[in-house]
């Protein structure tokens, strides 16, 4: 799956072994606003130094064209400049593309490239490089996960070295947002040709830091790119990433000074951060969510009333308290509070009575049985058991089956499951969080869900320029999907990162990617 279908990750939580009923139903603490600890930076940046970064897993590949893992993006955002960038509020802004035009009813995009940019190997960044990358990704023989992002492209042209003309077979309103991600991260064609299939071990971009060394499961080193087009940046000499897969150990590495910044904080430790003057942190609404997928083609979940019964029977507020210590936000759609498509009014109530009424409509008033697959880590198993306890109260017998992540994802893709517990890291444009998931035959549509009205609404939304009109389409589609329940959305997962006070100029983004071009060490 492309970037980031991920196993549900809720950090390290204490295994309490209690039912959700004991947790109450108080409101979630999250509001979508950023929470910061520490004072504003007023000193001038200082050049030099090494930043030690703790990450929750090792990288998979350093080739943006072949990556499908969320963690890879932490490296990409510093090695590669995307053609367009995201602001801290997830707005698309110029970057390597300085400006653009849209013509012919939204089917022709012309990108005007920044002059004078070089790849880290000294070769020129230009329109030919962009087209070379995209033609490689569009070649089915290369099996690039980026192929789906470019599936509407019918023609690419370079009228001059700093202009790329994209012709689409249909309007695609999310295209500019797509170019802020891996599809917009352009590799040096010279390096791609030199290294071939090994390019993922030798990445060359135009970003603020260049690749130096990667010792798998130990560390990766980046150094300042002396050719960087933003004069004076970056300030750091070096970044060293260290994978620390145990969340508690990652947090302790920050506390003890082994690392300067970490990509996530265990939820049970967030409250203590606010009183810890030796650390700084930020808590933002994220783009991602956790959810259950229900196979609409497999009994008994092919019955919409059975699916709706599950939706009503899950106490999302209590899940938030038990597993996220109140730091998540209950979820009901694929659009998080960090995106403009979010609508807080699209919800379903937690109600055992409504759940039992749906079971009556389904023809099994005494309930039914099914199996939930989830990753075999303690935190995920705890969430599965908490859901199991809730459903049992209305007569639904859910068997918990922990499996390894590869099996989980493979079974989901192949439809070899009744239900599973997964997550999505999220994207800034709502099309990227819905179209492939909800439309008939969509590439991420593991539940095999099909609704012609939803298909029509999401197609209209991606072919419409007006954000206000798109919002109406997404609201309508999200309401239908919620009540037909091919997915049981659970929580919008926050982005919580922490760092040492010596780290200056670091800002946390809703996408969770740690950008270090403006970071310096005091």
C-alpha positions as CSV (number, residue, x, y, z in Angstrom):
1,X,0.0,0.0,0.0
2,X,1.3,3.4,-0.7
3,X,2.9,5.2,2.3
4,X,1.4,4.3,5.0
5,X,-1.2,2.0,5.6
6,X,0.3,1.3,8.9
7,X,-0.5,-1.0,11.8
8,X,-2.2,0.9,14.6
9,X,0.5,2.4,16.7
10,X,-0.6,3.9,20.1
11,X,2.8,4.2,21.6
12,X,3.8,2.4,24.8
13,X,0.9,2.2,27.1
14,X,0.5,0.5,30.5
15,X,-1.4,-2.8,30.0
16,X,-4.2,-2.3,32.5
17,X,-6.5,-5.1,31.4
18,X,-9.6,-3.2,32.2
19,X,-12.9,-2.8,30.3
20,X,-13.7,0.5,28.7
21,X,-16.7,0.9,31.0
22,X,-14.3,1.7,33.8
23,X,-12.8,4.6,32.0
24,X,-15.8,6.9,31.8
25,X,-16.9,8.9,28.9
26,X,-15.3,12.2,29.4
27,X,-14.5,14.4,26.4
28,X,-11.2,14.0,24.6
29,X,-8.5,16.5,25.6
30,X,-7.3,17.2,22.0
31,X,-8.7,20.3,20.3
32,X,-6.6,20.3,17.1
33,X,-4.6,23.2,18.4
34,X,-0.8,23.0,19.0
35,X,0.4,23.0,22.5
36,X,4.0,24.1,23.2
37,X,6.3,24.1,26.1
38,X,9.1,26.6,26.4
39,X,9.6,30.2,25.4
40,X,10.0,31.8,22.0
41,X,13.4,31.8,20.3
42,X,14.9,35.3,20.1
43,X,18.7,34.6,19.5
44,X,20.3,34.5,16.1
45,X,20.9,31.1,14.6
46,X,24.3,29.5,15.2
47,X,26.0,27.4,12.5
48,X,27.5,24.0,13.2
49,X,26.9,21.1,15.5
50,X,25.4,17.6,15.2
51,X,21.7,16.9,15.8
52,X,21.0,13.4,17.2
53,X,17.5,12.3,16.3
54,X,15.6,9.3,17.8
55,X,13.1,7.6,15.4
56,X,10.7,4.8,16.2
57,X,11.9,2.4,13.5
58,X,14.6,2.1,10.9
59,X,14.2,3.3,7.4
60,X,13.2,0.9,4.6
61,X,14.5,2.6,1.5
62,X,15.9,6.0,0.7
63,X,14.4,6.1,-2.8
64,X,11.2,8.2,-2.9
65,X,10.1,6.4,-6.1
66,X,10.0,3.1,-4.3
67,X,9.1,3.9,-0.7
68,X,5.9,2.8,0.9
69,X,6.8,3.3,4.5
70,X,5.9,6.3,6.7
71,X,9.3,6.3,8.4
72,X,11.2,6.9,5.1
73,X,9.6,10.3,4.8
74,X,11.5,11.5,7.9
75,X,14.7,11.2,5.9
76,X,13.2,12.3,2.5
77,X,12.0,15.7,3.9
78,X,15.7,16.6,4.6
79,X,17.4,15.0,1.7
80,X,14.9,16.0,-1.0
81,X,13.1,19.3,-1.7
82,X,9.6,18.6,-2.9
83,X,8.5,20.6,-5.9
84,X,5.9,22.3,-3.6
85,X,6.0,22.5,0.1
86,X,3.5,22.5,3.0
87,X,3.1,25.3,5.5
88,X,2.7,24.5,9.2
89,X,-1.1,24.8,8.6
90,X,-0.8,22.3,5.6
91,X,-1.3,24.9,2.9
92,X,0.5,24.3,-0.5
93,X,3.2,26.8,-1.1
94,X,5.9,27.4,-3.8
95,X,9.3,25.7,-3.4
96,X,11.3,24.2,-6.4
97,X,8.2,25.2,-8.3
98,X,7.9,29.0,-8.0
99,X,4.5,29.3,-9.6
100,X,2.0,27.4,-11.7
101,X,-0.9,27.8,-14.0
102,X,-4.0,25.6,-14.6
103,X,-5.8,25.6,-17.9
104,X,-8.2,23.6,-20.1
105,X,-10.7,22.9,-17.4
106,X,-8.2,21.6,-14.9
107,X,-6.5,19.2,-17.3
108,X,-3.3,21.1,-18.1
109,X,-0.9,22.2,-15.4
110,X,2.2,24.2,-16.2
111,X,4.9,24.2,-13.5
112,X,7.6,26.9,-13.5
113,X,10.8,25.7,-11.9
114,X,13.3,27.6,-9.8
115,X,16.5,28.6,-11.7
116,X,20.0,27.7,-10.5
117,X,19.2,24.7,-8.3
118,X,21.7,21.8,-8.3
119,X,21.4,18.3,-7.1
120,X,23.8,17.3,-4.3
121,X,26.1,15.6,-7.0
122,X,26.5,18.9,-8.8
123,X,24.2,18.1,-11.7
124,X,21.5,20.6,-12.7
125,X,17.9,20.4,-11.5
126,X,15.6,21.1,-14.4
127,X,12.5,20.1,-16.3
128,X,14.2,17.2,-17.9
129,X,15.1,15.8,-14.5
130,X,11.5,16.1,-13.3
131,X,10.2,14.3,-16.4
132,X,12.9,11.6,-16.2
133,X,11.8,10.8,-12.6
134,X,8.1,10.7,-13.5
135,X,8.5,8.7,-16.6
136,X,10.5,6.1,-14.6
137,X,7.7,6.1,-12.0
138,X,5.0,5.8,-14.6
139,X,6.6,2.7,-16.2
140,X,4.7,-0.3,-14.8
141,X,7.8,-2.4,-15.1
142,X,9.4,-0.5,-12.3
143,X,6.5,-1.2,-9.9
144,X,6.8,2.3,-8.3
145,X,4.2,3.1,-5.6
146,X,4.1,6.6,-7.2
147,X,2.4,5.2,-10.3
148,X,-1.1,5.7,-8.8
149,X,-0.3,9.4,-8.1
150,X,0.5,9.9,-11.8
151,X,-2.2,7.6,-13.2
152,X,-4.1,10.5,-14.8
153,X,-1.1,11.9,-16.6
154,X,-1.3,11.4,-20.4
155,X,1.6,13.6,-21.5
156,X,4.6,15.4,-20.1
157,X,6.5,18.2,-21.9
158,X,9.4,20.6,-21.3
159,X,9.1,23.7,-23.6
160,X,12.3,24.9,-21.9
161,X,14.6,23.8,-19.1
162,X,12.5,25.5,-16.4
163,X,9.0,24.6,-17.5
164,X,7.0,21.4,-17.1
165,X,3.6,20.9,-18.8
166,X,1.4,18.2,-17.4
167,X,-1.6,17.0,-19.4
168,X,-4.2,15.0,-17.5
169,X,-7.0,12.9,-18.9
170,X,-9.4,14.3,-16.3
171,X,-9.2,17.2,-13.7
172,X,-7.4,16.3,-10.5
173,X,-7.8,18.9,-7.7
174,X,-5.3,17.1,-5.4
175,X,-2.4,17.2,-7.9
176,X,-0.6,20.2,-6.2
177,X,-0.9,18.5,-2.8
178,X,0.5,15.3,-4.3
179,X,3.6,17.3,-5.4
180,X,4.4,18.2,-1.8
181,X,5.1,14.5,-1.1
182,X,7.3,11.8,-2.5
183,X,6.0,12.2,-6.1
184,X,7.3,15.8,-5.9
185,X,10.7,14.7,-4.6
186,X,13.0,14.6,-7.6
187,X,16.2,12.4,-7.6
188,X,19.3,13.1,-9.6
189,X,18.9,11.2,-13.0
190,X,22.7,10.8,-13.0
191,X,22.6,9.1,-9.6
192,X,19.6,6.9,-10.6
193,X,21.4,5.7,-13.7
194,X,24.7,5.2,-11.8
195,X,23.2,3.1,-9.0
196,X,20.3,1.4,-10.7
197,X,18.4,-0.9,-8.3
198,X,20.8,0.1,-5.5
199,X,19.8,3.8,-5.7
200,X,17.8,3.4,-2.5
201,X,21.1,3.1,-0.7
202,X,22.6,6.1,-2.4
203,X,20.0,8.9,-2.6
204,X,20.8,12.2,-4.2
205,X,18.3,15.1,-4.0
206,X,18.3,18.9,-3.8
207,X,17.5,19.2,-0.1
208,X,19.4,20.9,2.7
209,X,21.2,17.7,3.8
210,X,23.1,15.1,1.7
211,X,23.3,11.4,2.5
212,X,26.5,10.1,3.9
213,X,26.0,6.7,5.6
214,X,23.4,4.2,6.6
215,X,24.2,1.3,8.9
216,X,20.9,-0.6,9.1
217,X,19.3,-0.9,12.5
218,X,22.0,1.3,14.0
219,X,22.2,4.8,12.5
220,X,22.0,7.0,9.4
221,X,24.1,10.2,8.9
222,X,23.3,13.2,6.8
223,X,25.6,16.2,6.4
224,X,25.0,19.9,5.3
225,X,24.5,20.2,1.6
226,X,27.0,22.9,0.5
227,X,25.1,23.4,-2.8
228,X,21.8,24.1,-1.2
229,X,19.9,26.8,-3.0
230,X,18.6,28.6,0.2
231,X,21.6,30.7,1.0
232,X,22.8,30.3,4.6
233,X,20.8,27.2,5.3
234,X,21.0,24.7,6.8
235,X,22.6,25.7,10.0
236,X,23.5,22.2,11.3
237,X,26.7,20.4,10.2
238,X,25.2,16.9,10.6
239,X,22.1,14.9,11.5
240,X,22.4,11.4,13.0
241,X,19.2,9.3,13.1
242,X,19.1,6.4,15.5
243,X,16.2,3.9,15.4
244,X,14.8,3.1,18.9
245,X,11.8,0.8,18.4
246,X,10.7,0.7,22.1
247,X,8.8,4.0,22.8
248,X,9.8,4.1,26.4
249,X,13.5,3.7,25.6
250,X,13.2,6.4,22.9
251,X,11.7,8.8,25.4
252,X,14.4,7.9,28.0
253,X,17.1,8.5,25.4
254,X,15.8,12.1,25.1
255,X,15.6,12.5,28.9
256,X,19.2,11.3,29.4
257,X,20.6,13.3,26.5
258,X,21.5,10.5,24.2
259,X,19.4,12.2,21.5
260,X,18.3,15.8,21.0
261,X,14.8,15.2,19.5
262,X,12.4,12.3,19.2
263,X,9.6,11.7,16.6
264,X,7.0,10.6,19.1
265,X,6.2,10.6,22.9
266,X,4.5,7.8,24.8
267,X,1.0,9.0,25.6
268,X,1.3,8.3,29.3
269,X,4.3,10.7,29.5
270,X,2.8,13.7,27.7
271,X,1.3,15.3,30.8
272,X,4.6,15.1,32.7
273,X,6.2,17.1,29.8
274,X,4.4,20.3,30.7
275,X,6.1,20.4,34.1
276,X,9.5,19.3,32.9
277,X,11.7,22.4,32.3
278,X,14.5,20.3,30.9
279,X,12.4,19.4,27.7
280,X,10.4,21.1,25.1
281,X,7.4,19.6,23.2
282,X,4.6,20.3,20.9
283,X,1.2,18.5,20.6
284,X,-0.6,19.0,17.3
285,X,-3.6,17.5,15.7
286,X,-2.3,15.0,13.1
287,X,-3.5,14.1,9.7
288,X,-3.8,10.4,10.5
289,X,-6.4,8.1,12.1
290,X,-6.8,4.6,13.5
291,X,-9.7,2.4,12.3
292,X,-11.2,-1.0,11.9
293,X,-11.8,-2.2,8.4
294,X,-14.8,-4.4,7.9
295,X,-14.9,-6.7,4.9
296,X,-18.3,-5.9,3.2
297,X,-18.0,-9.1,1.0
298,X,-17.6,-11.6,3.9
299,X,-20.3,-12.8,6.2
300,X,-21.5,-11.6,8.7
301,X,-20.1,-8.1,8.0
302,X,-21.6,-8.1,4.5
303,X,-24.8,-7.1,6.5
304,X,-24.8,-3.3,6.9
305,X,-26.8,-3.5,10.1
306,X,-24.2,-5.7,11.7
307,X,-21.5,-3.2,10.8
308,X,-23.6,-0.3,12.2
309,X,-24.1,-2.2,15.4
310,X,-20.3,-2.3,15.9
311,X,-20.2,1.5,15.1
312,X,-22.7,2.3,17.9
313,X,-21.3,-0.1,20.4
314,X,-17.8,1.3,20.6
315,X,-17.1,4.0,23.2
316,X,-14.6,6.1,21.4
317,X,-14.2,8.6,24.3
318,X,-13.3,5.8,26.7
319,X,-10.9,4.3,24.2
320,X,-9.2,7.7,24.1
321,X,-8.8,7.8,27.8
322,X,-7.7,4.2,28.2
323,X,-5.2,4.0,25.3
324,X,-4.3,7.6,24.4
325,X,-4.6,9.1,28.0
326,X,-7.0,11.7,26.6
327,X,-4.6,13.0,23.9
328,X,-6.4,11.8,20.8
329,X,-9.7,12.9,19.3
330,X,-12.5,10.4,18.6
331,X,-12.8,9.8,14.8
332,X,-15.9,9.4,12.6
333,X,-14.6,10.2,9.1
334,X,-11.3,10.0,7.1
335,X,-10.8,13.8,7.5
336,X,-8.9,14.8,10.6
337,X,-9.2,18.2,12.5
338,X,-5.9,19.1,10.8
339,X,-7.6,19.3,7.4
340,X,-10.2,21.7,5.9
341,X,-12.5,18.9,5.2
342,X,-13.1,18.1,8.8
343,X,-16.7,18.4,10.1
344,X,-17.2,17.9,13.8
345,X,-20.9,17.5,13.3
346,X,-20.5,14.2,11.4
347,X,-20.7,11.6,14.2
348,X,-22.6,8.7,15.6
349,X,-23.5,8.4,19.3
350,X,-22.2,5.7,21.6
351,X,-25.3,3.7,22.3
352,X,-25.8,0.1,23.3
353,X,-29.5,0.5,22.7
354,X,-29.0,1.7,19.1
355,X,-26.5,-1.1,18.6
356,X,-29.0,-3.7,19.7
357,X,-31.6,-2.2,17.4
358,X,-29.3,-2.7,14.5
359,X,-28.8,-6.3,15.4
360,X,-32.6,-6.8,15.3
361,X,-32.7,-5.2,11.9
362,X,-29.9,-7.6,10.8
363,X,-32.0,-10.6,11.9
364,X,-29.7,-11.6,14.7
365,X,-31.0,-10.0,17.9
366,X,-28.7,-12.1,20.0
367,X,-25.6,-11.0,18.2
368,X,-23.0,-12.6,15.9
369,X,-19.4,-13.6,15.8
370,X,-16.4,-12.4,13.8
371,X,-12.6,-12.1,14.0
372,X,-10.5,-9.0,14.2
373,X,-6.9,-9.1,13.0
374,X,-4.3,-6.8,14.4
375,X,-0.6,-6.5,14.8
376,X,0.9,-8.7,17.5
377,X,2.3,-6.0,19.8
378,X,1.0,-5.4,23.4
379,X,-0.5,-2.0,22.8
380,X,-2.5,-3.1,19.8
381,X,-3.7,-6.3,21.5
382,X,-4.9,-4.1,24.4
383,X,-6.9,-2.0,22.0
384,X,-8.4,-5.1,20.4
385,X,-9.3,-6.5,23.8
386,X,-10.9,-3.2,24.9
387,X,-13.1,-3.2,21.7
388,X,-13.9,-6.9,22.3
389,X,-15.1,-6.1,25.8
390,X,-17.4,-3.3,24.5
391,X,-19.0,-5.4,21.8
392,X,-19.6,-8.3,24.1
393,X,-22.0,-6.1,26.1
394,X,-24.4,-6.1,23.1
395,X,-23.9,-9.7,22.3
396,X,-21.3,-9.4,19.6
397,X,-18.6,-12.0,20.0
398,X,-15.3,-10.7,18.5
399,X,-12.3,-13.0,18.4
400,X,-9.0,-11.3,18.7
401,X,-6.2,-12.6,16.4
402,X,-2.8,-11.0,16.6
403,X,-0.6,-11.5,13.5
404,X,2.7,-10.0,12.2
405,X,2.4,-6.8,10.2
406,X,3.2,-8.4,6.9
407,X,0.5,-10.9,7.3
408,X,-2.0,-8.2,8.5
409,X,-1.4,-6.0,5.4
410,X,-1.3,-8.9,2.9
411,X,-4.6,-10.3,4.2
412,X,-6.1,-6.9,4.1
413,X,-5.1,-6.3,0.5
414,X,-6.2,-9.7,-0.6
415,X,-9.5,-9.6,1.2
416,X,-8.6,-12.6,3.3
417,X,-10.1,-11.3,6.5
418,X,-13.4,-10.4,8.2
419,X,-12.1,-7.3,10.0
420,X,-8.7,-5.7,10.8
421,X,-7.2,-2.9,12.9
422,X,-5.1,-0.6,10.8
423,X,-4.3,3.1,10.5
424,X,-3.5,5.7,7.9
425,X,-0.9,8.4,8.4
426,X,-3.0,10.9,6.4
427,X,-2.4,13.5,3.7
428,X,-3.2,17.2,3.5
429,X,-5.7,17.0,0.6
430,X,-9.0,15.1,1.4
431,X,-8.9,13.3,-1.9
432,X,-5.8,11.5,-0.8
433,X,-7.6,10.3,2.3
434,X,-10.8,9.1,0.7
435,X,-10.8,8.5,-3.1
436,X,-8.7,5.3,-3.1
437,X,-10.4,4.1,0.1
438,X,-14.0,4.6,-0.7
439,X,-14.6,4.4,-4.4
440,X,-15.5,1.1,-6.1
441,X,-12.3,-0.8,-6.8
442,X,-10.1,1.9,-5.2
443,X,-6.5,0.8,-4.6
444,X,-6.9,1.1,-0.8
445,X,-10.4,-0.2,-0.6
446,X,-9.7,-3.2,1.5
447,X,-13.4,-3.5,2.7
448,X,-14.5,-4.0,-1.0
449,X,-17.0,-1.3,-0.3
450,X,-19.1,0.0,-3.3
451,X,-21.6,2.8,-3.3
452,X,-22.5,4.6,-6.6
453,X,-23.4,7.8,-4.8
454,X,-20.1,7.9,-2.9
455,X,-18.3,7.2,-6.2
456,X,-20.0,10.1,-7.8
457,X,-19.5,12.5,-4.9
458,X,-15.8,11.8,-4.7
459,X,-15.3,12.0,-8.4
460,X,-17.0,15.4,-8.4
461,X,-14.8,16.5,-5.5
462,X,-11.6,15.7,-7.2
463,X,-12.7,17.4,-10.5
464,X,-13.9,20.6,-8.7
465,X,-11.6,23.6,-8.1
466,X,-13.7,25.4,-5.5
467,X,-12.7,24.3,-2.0
468,X,-16.2,25.3,-0.6
469,X,-17.9,23.1,-3.2
470,X,-15.5,20.2,-2.6
471,X,-16.2,20.5,1.2
472,X,-19.9,19.9,0.5
473,X,-19.2,16.8,-1.6
474,X,-16.8,15.4,1.1
475,X,-19.4,16.0,3.9
476,X,-22.1,14.1,1.9
477,X,-19.7,11.2,1.1
478,X,-18.4,11.0,4.7
479,X,-21.9,10.9,6.1
480,X,-22.8,8.0,3.8
481,X,-19.6,6.1,4.5
482,X,-20.1,6.6,8.3
483,X,-23.5,5.1,8.3
484,X,-22.7,2.2,6.0
485,X,-19.7,1.5,8.1
486,X,-17.1,-0.2,5.9
487,X,-14.7,1.4,8.3
488,X,-15.1,2.0,12.0
489,X,-13.1,5.1,12.6
490,X,-11.7,5.2,16.1
491,X,-9.3,8.0,16.9
492,X,-7.5,10.9,15.1
493,X,-3.9,10.3,16.2
494,X,-2.0,13.4,17.4
495,X,1.6,14.4,16.5
496,X,3.5,14.8,19.7
497,X,7.3,15.4,19.5
498,X,9.8,16.5,22.1
499,X,13.3,17.9,22.1
500,X,16.1,19.4,24.2
501,X,16.1,23.1,25.0
502,X,19.4,23.3,23.2
503,X,17.5,22.6,19.9
504,X,16.3,25.9,18.4
505,X,14.2,26.7,15.3
506,X,12.4,23.4,15.3
507,X,8.7,23.4,14.4
508,X,6.2,20.5,14.6
509,X,4.0,20.0,11.6
510,X,0.6,18.1,11.5
511,X,2.2,15.5,9.1
512,X,4.7,14.6,11.7
513,X,7.7,15.1,9.4
514,X,10.7,16.6,11.2
515,X,12.1,19.4,9.0
516,X,15.6,20.5,10.1
517,X,16.7,23.1,7.5
518,X,16.1,25.9,10.0
519,X,17.1,24.0,13.1
520,X,20.2,24.9,15.1
521,X,21.9,24.0,18.4
522,X,22.3,26.7,21.0
